[in-house]
């Protein structure tokens, strides 16, 4: 049974698979008040040397601050941090 956390949560397994495809293409995920009302998030994976996801980096804030106009800038910052962490993880 598919349960939504908020009214804006992804509504079906099919929609989730479509969203995951988009996440893989662009390299980061967006949560627009889907988990918590009034909270949005942009996140990117941290990879180890074998390219396995071992962690994530996220920018989380009130939906008034994490707005569509800021997605590109925040995504760039999150991706940069995730890539730096991936390099560090891969070297240890």
C-alpha atoms as an extended CHARMM CRD file, in Angstrom:
* protein
*
        92  EXT
         1         1  UNK       CA              0.0000000000        0.0000000000        0.0000000000  PROA      1               0.0000000000
         2         2  UNK       CA              1.4370000000        3.3900000000       -1.0330000000  PROA      2               0.0000000000
         3         3  UNK       CA              1.2830000000        5.9880000000        1.7350000000  PROA      3               0.0000000000
         4         4  UNK       CA              1.8350000000        9.6960000000        1.1940000000  PROA      4               0.0000000000
         5         5  UNK       CA              3.4740000000       11.7760000000        3.9510000000  PROA      5               0.0000000000
         6         6  UNK       CA              2.0010000000       15.0660000000        2.7240000000  PROA      6               0.0000000000
         7         7  UNK       CA             -0.4290000000       16.2250000000        0.0610000000  PROA      7               0.0000000000
         8         8  UNK       CA              2.5170000000       16.8880000000       -2.2830000000  PROA      8               0.0000000000
         9         9  UNK       CA              4.2000000000       13.4920000000       -1.8020000000  PROA      9               0.0000000000
        10        10  UNK       CA              4.7480000000       11.2660000000       -4.8080000000  PROA      10              0.0000000000
        11        11  UNK       CA              1.5050000000        9.3810000000       -5.2310000000  PROA      11              0.0000000000
        12        12  UNK       CA              2.4200000000        6.0030000000       -6.6870000000  PROA      12              0.0000000000
        13        13  UNK       CA              5.2550000000        3.5470000000       -7.2810000000  PROA      13              0.0000000000
        14        14  UNK       CA              5.1580000000        4.4300000000      -10.9760000000  PROA      14              0.0000000000
        15        15  UNK       CA              5.5810000000        8.1360000000      -10.2340000000  PROA      15              0.0000000000
        16        16  UNK       CA              8.4660000000        7.3000000000       -7.8670000000  PROA      16              0.0000000000
        17        17  UNK       CA             10.2510000000        5.3110000000      -10.5830000000  PROA      17              0.0000000000
        18        18  UNK       CA              9.8440000000        8.2390000000      -12.9870000000  PROA      18              0.0000000000
        19        19  UNK       CA             11.2440000000       10.6230000000      -10.3500000000  PROA      19              0.0000000000
        20        20  UNK       CA             14.2000000000        8.3140000000       -9.6730000000  PROA      20              0.0000000000
        21        21  UNK       CA             14.9990000000        8.3060000000      -13.3860000000  PROA      21              0.0000000000
        22        22  UNK       CA             15.1160000000       12.1140000000      -13.3380000000  PROA      22              0.0000000000
        23        23  UNK       CA             17.2980000000       12.0590000000      -10.1980000000  PROA      23              0.0000000000
        24        24  UNK       CA             19.7850000000        9.7390000000      -11.8980000000  PROA      24              0.0000000000
        25        25  UNK       CA             19.8930000000       11.9590000000      -14.9930000000  PROA      25              0.0000000000
        26        26  UNK       CA             20.5620000000       15.2250000000      -13.1790000000  PROA      26              0.0000000000
        27        27  UNK       CA             22.5460000000       13.8010000000      -10.2500000000  PROA      27              0.0000000000
        28        28  UNK       CA             20.4750000000       15.3030000000       -7.4420000000  PROA      28              0.0000000000
        29        29  UNK       CA             17.0910000000       14.8350000000       -5.8190000000  PROA      29              0.0000000000
        30        30  UNK       CA             14.4340000000       17.3780000000       -4.9580000000  PROA      30              0.0000000000
        31        31  UNK       CA             11.8900000000       17.0860000000       -2.1640000000  PROA      31              0.0000000000
        32        32  UNK       CA              9.2780000000       19.8300000000       -2.5040000000  PROA      32              0.0000000000
        33        33  UNK       CA              7.3850000000       19.4950000000        0.7760000000  PROA      33              0.0000000000
        34        34  UNK       CA              6.9480000000       15.7870000000        0.0360000000  PROA      34              0.0000000000
        35        35  UNK       CA              8.2640000000       14.5160000000        3.3860000000  PROA      35              0.0000000000
        36        36  UNK       CA              7.4450000000       17.4480000000        5.6600000000  PROA      36              0.0000000000
        37        37  UNK       CA              5.0390000000       20.2930000000        5.0050000000  PROA      37              0.0000000000
        38        38  UNK       CA              6.7990000000       23.6540000000        4.5780000000  PROA      38              0.0000000000
        39        39  UNK       CA             10.2020000000       21.9620000000        4.1590000000  PROA      39              0.0000000000
        40        40  UNK       CA             12.0690000000       21.4440000000        0.8920000000  PROA      40              0.0000000000
        41        41  UNK       CA             15.3740000000       19.7200000000        0.2080000000  PROA      41              0.0000000000
        42        42  UNK       CA             17.9600000000       19.1880000000       -2.4990000000  PROA      42              0.0000000000
        43        43  UNK       CA             20.2800000000       16.2110000000       -2.0120000000  PROA      43              0.0000000000
        44        44  UNK       CA             23.0910000000       14.4300000000       -3.8440000000  PROA      44              0.0000000000
        45        45  UNK       CA             24.7910000000       11.0870000000       -3.2240000000  PROA      45              0.0000000000
        46        46  UNK       CA             28.2910000000       10.5170000000       -1.9010000000  PROA      46              0.0000000000
        47        47  UNK       CA             30.0240000000        7.5850000000       -3.6140000000  PROA      47              0.0000000000
        48        48  UNK       CA             32.8580000000        5.3290000000       -2.5050000000  PROA      48              0.0000000000
        49        49  UNK       CA             35.6640000000        4.0510000000       -4.7290000000  PROA      49              0.0000000000
        50        50  UNK       CA             33.3790000000        1.3280000000       -6.1380000000  PROA      50              0.0000000000
        51        51  UNK       CA             30.7360000000        3.9300000000       -6.9910000000  PROA      51              0.0000000000
        52        52  UNK       CA             28.3900000000        2.7140000000       -4.2540000000  PROA      52              0.0000000000
        53        53  UNK       CA             26.3040000000        5.3010000000       -2.4470000000  PROA      53              0.0000000000
        54        54  UNK       CA             27.6080000000        5.5650000000        1.1230000000  PROA      54              0.0000000000
        55        55  UNK       CA             26.0880000000        8.8800000000        2.2320000000  PROA      55              0.0000000000
        56        56  UNK       CA             24.2870000000       11.9680000000        0.9960000000  PROA      56              0.0000000000
        57        57  UNK       CA             24.6650000000       15.7280000000        1.2100000000  PROA      57              0.0000000000
        58        58  UNK       CA             21.5790000000       17.9050000000        1.4390000000  PROA      58              0.0000000000
        59        59  UNK       CA             20.4360000000       21.4980000000        1.6370000000  PROA      59              0.0000000000
        60        60  UNK       CA             17.2370000000       21.5150000000        3.6790000000  PROA      60              0.0000000000
        61        61  UNK       CA             15.1770000000       24.5310000000        4.5690000000  PROA      61              0.0000000000
        62        62  UNK       CA             11.8160000000       26.1670000000        4.8180000000  PROA      62              0.0000000000
        63        63  UNK       CA              9.9510000000       26.0610000000        1.5230000000  PROA      63              0.0000000000
        64        64  UNK       CA             10.0730000000       29.8710000000        1.4220000000  PROA      64              0.0000000000
        65        65  UNK       CA             13.8820000000       29.6940000000        1.2660000000  PROA      65              0.0000000000
        66        66  UNK       CA             14.3660000000       26.5970000000       -0.9080000000  PROA      66              0.0000000000
        67        67  UNK       CA             12.4580000000       27.9490000000       -3.8950000000  PROA      67              0.0000000000
        68        68  UNK       CA             12.4630000000       27.0220000000       -7.5970000000  PROA      68              0.0000000000
        69        69  UNK       CA             14.4860000000       30.1740000000       -8.3030000000  PROA      69              0.0000000000
        70        70  UNK       CA             17.2410000000       28.8050000000       -6.0420000000  PROA      70              0.0000000000
        71        71  UNK       CA             17.2160000000       25.1590000000       -7.1330000000  PROA      71              0.0000000000
        72        72  UNK       CA             20.0460000000       25.5020000000       -9.6600000000  PROA      72              0.0000000000
        73        73  UNK       CA             22.3390000000       27.3520000000       -7.2450000000  PROA      73              0.0000000000
        74        74  UNK       CA             21.6000000000       25.0160000000       -4.3490000000  PROA      74              0.0000000000
        75        75  UNK       CA             21.9860000000       21.9360000000       -6.5520000000  PROA      75              0.0000000000
        76        76  UNK       CA             25.3880000000       23.1770000000       -7.7380000000  PROA      76              0.0000000000
        77        77  UNK       CA             26.5270000000       23.7000000000       -4.1440000000  PROA      77              0.0000000000
        78        78  UNK       CA             25.2150000000       20.3270000000       -2.9760000000  PROA      78              0.0000000000
        79        79  UNK       CA             26.7610000000       18.5120000000       -5.9580000000  PROA      79              0.0000000000
        80        80  UNK       CA             30.1070000000       20.2160000000       -5.3570000000  PROA      80              0.0000000000
        81        81  UNK       CA             30.1100000000       19.1440000000       -1.7000000000  PROA      81              0.0000000000
        82        82  UNK       CA             29.0190000000       15.5970000000       -2.5900000000  PROA      82              0.0000000000
        83        83  UNK       CA             31.7910000000       15.2700000000       -5.1850000000  PROA      83              0.0000000000
        84        84  UNK       CA             34.4010000000       16.5230000000       -2.7110000000  PROA      84              0.0000000000
        85        85  UNK       CA             33.1940000000       14.0680000000       -0.0960000000  PROA      85              0.0000000000
        86        86  UNK       CA             33.1950000000       11.2640000000       -2.6740000000  PROA      86              0.0000000000
        87        87  UNK       CA             36.8530000000       12.0020000000       -3.4340000000  PROA      87              0.0000000000
        88        88  UNK       CA             37.7090000000       11.8970000000        0.2710000000  PROA      88              0.0000000000
        89        89  UNK       CA             35.7830000000        8.6720000000        0.8560000000  PROA      89              0.0000000000
        90        90  UNK       CA             37.4010000000        7.0460000000       -2.1820000000  PROA      90              0.0000000000
        91        91  UNK       CA             40.8960000000        7.8690000000       -0.9220000000  PROA      91              0.0000000000
        92        92  UNK       CA             40.4480000000        6.1880000000        2.4590000000  PROA      92              0.0000000000
